[in-house]
Amino acid sequence: MLLEIIIVLVLLVLAFKSLKILRPYEKGVVERLGKYQRTVESGLVVIIPFIEAIKKVDMREQVVDVPPQEVITKDNTVVVVDCVIFYEVVDPFNAVYNVVDFYQAITKLAQTNLRNIIGDLELDQTLTSREMINTQLREVLDEATDKWGTRVVRVEIQRIEPPGDIVEAMSKQMKAERMKRAAILEAEGYKQSEIKRAEGDKQAAILEAEGKAEAIKKVADANKYREIAIAEGQAKAILSVFRAMHEGDPTNDIIALKYLEALEKVADGRATKILLPVEATGILGSIAGISEMLSDPSRASEKTSKKSEPSEAEKKPASPEFQEKQ
């Protein structure tokens, strides 16, 4: 009974030692008596117990956090740089046999190459060229780790921290630059507003001048039309009066009466002196004749008959010279 129990225990130990299970993200390197035998895939793997051994290799992407380090830039400024490296194993054999401590090896390699890359850049370039630093560092690490059976997927700079006094100086510089931009923008805005205001005033003055010119033109046209209409009316009135006078054949008596009416209008002012033309004596003679007719009607009729009969001079025919003058 005891022998059977021992045999069962031995079989269990042999099964435990000979059966290995690899996860889907793992591969195994099998050694026989300390010598590489084969590389096995994931799943159930059977090995010879106590003769063969298996080393599991994780094929997933892994992260290495590179410790922060001080790096001197090209312009002799000390900055603290921290980065992370993402890598994955592509060849389990090389990953097991070509490097002892991959984590330490890639950490030191990353720190050394960071010093070389940042040492060729100035501080401003270092702060603004993270993508370029990441690309260069990844290429260098990927080439160096190729013989270790790994591939560097990407490298990311976590932080680049300058000294405190440099940060304070950069803050002041940035503040001054922003104040400068604000002053420039304010000046540009004031300039644009003044230009717009001047253009508006100019346009308003032009429109006002054009309006005044148009108004003056309209008023001048209206005055011109009014003067023309008045002149035409006066001309028509004068022609009508002149035509009526000639058609009515006025006598000296009627002309004298009209002259008296005109003298009445002339004397209807505040003037203390009235100047009469030379022809007024003839008119006054006509007035005297009118008064004489009004006092003696018989004489008036006689004069009228005499006036109606032509005189001897009037009966005589006019000379050829007179007719030509007429």
C-alpha positions, 0 to 999 in steps of 0.5 A: 500500500505504501509502495503504491502511494509512493508510485502515485506521488512520483507519477504526479511529480513527473507529470507536473514537471513534464507538462507546461502551459503557455498563455496566448501572449507567451512563448517558450525557449526549451533547453535540454541539459543546458543547451538550446533545444527549440522554441515552443508556442503557446498552449500545452507543452510537454518536456522531459522532466529533470532533463529539459527546462523551459523559459517563458518569454512575454511577447506583449508590449511593455513599458520602461520608465527611464528615471529622471536625469539632468542634461546640459543643453548646448547653451549650458542650461541644466534641464531635468529630462524624464521619458518612457520607452515602449517595446515588445519582444520579437525573437524569444531566443535573442531576448533570452540569450543576448542580454542579461538584464534588458530593463537595466540595459535599455534604461542606461542606453536611453539616458546616454542617448538623451544626453547626446541628443539634447546636448546638441540643442539649445534650451528653446529648441529642447522645449519646442522639439519634443517630437523630434527628440522622441523620433531620434531616440526611438531610432537609436534605441531600436537599432541598438536593441535589434540584436536583443530580439526586441523592437522599440515601438515608441519613445515619449518625453514625459517632462523637460524641466528647466531650473527655477530661475530659468523658468522665472525668466521665461515667465517674465519674457513671456509676460513681456511678449504678451504685453507687447502683443497686447499693446500692438493690437491695441495700437492697431485697433486704435489706428483702424478705428481712427482711419474708419472714423476719418473715412466716415467723416470724409464720406459724410462731408462729401455727402453733405457737400453734394447735398448742398450742391444739389440743393443750390442747383435745385434752388438756382433752377427754380429761381431761373424758372421763376425769373424766366416765367416772370420775364415771359409774363412781363413781356407778354403783358408789355406786348399786350399793352403795346398792342392795345395802345396801338390798336386803340389809337390813344390821343394826347389827352389820354396819355396826359391822364395816364401821366397824371396817374403815374405822377400820383404813384411817384408822389406817393412816397416819403421823398420831399423832392420830385424830379420831372423830365423835360418832356413834362412841359408838353404834358403840362400843356396838354393838361392845361388844354384838358382843363380848358375843354372842361371849362368851355364845352363849345370850344372843346368841340370846335377844337375837336372838329379842327383836329379832325380836319386835316391841315394844309400841311397834312393835305400836301403830299409828303416828299420822297425823302420823307416817305423814304424815312417813313 
